[in-house]
């Protein structure tokens, strides 16, 4: 049973059950990854293509998202 303050991936960690919360922003349509982005990420490094397949996006779009995320992290860390 999921605590009201517990996220779906925390519930998965505690109960070893797949997420069923389709309204969760971390939910994936992929059965192989237990329906949670965080759980899928724990399986180790993935290629841009594999990440794109999980999110139904192109490899190029994942590359663009990655570059933007890295830019924001650098700005945050360096304060520029």
Protein Blocks (a to p, Z undefined) as FASTA:
>chain_A
ZZfkbcfklmmmmnopacfbfkbmkbcfbfkloopaklmmmnopcdfklmmmmnopafkl
mmmmmmmmmmmmmmmmnoZZ
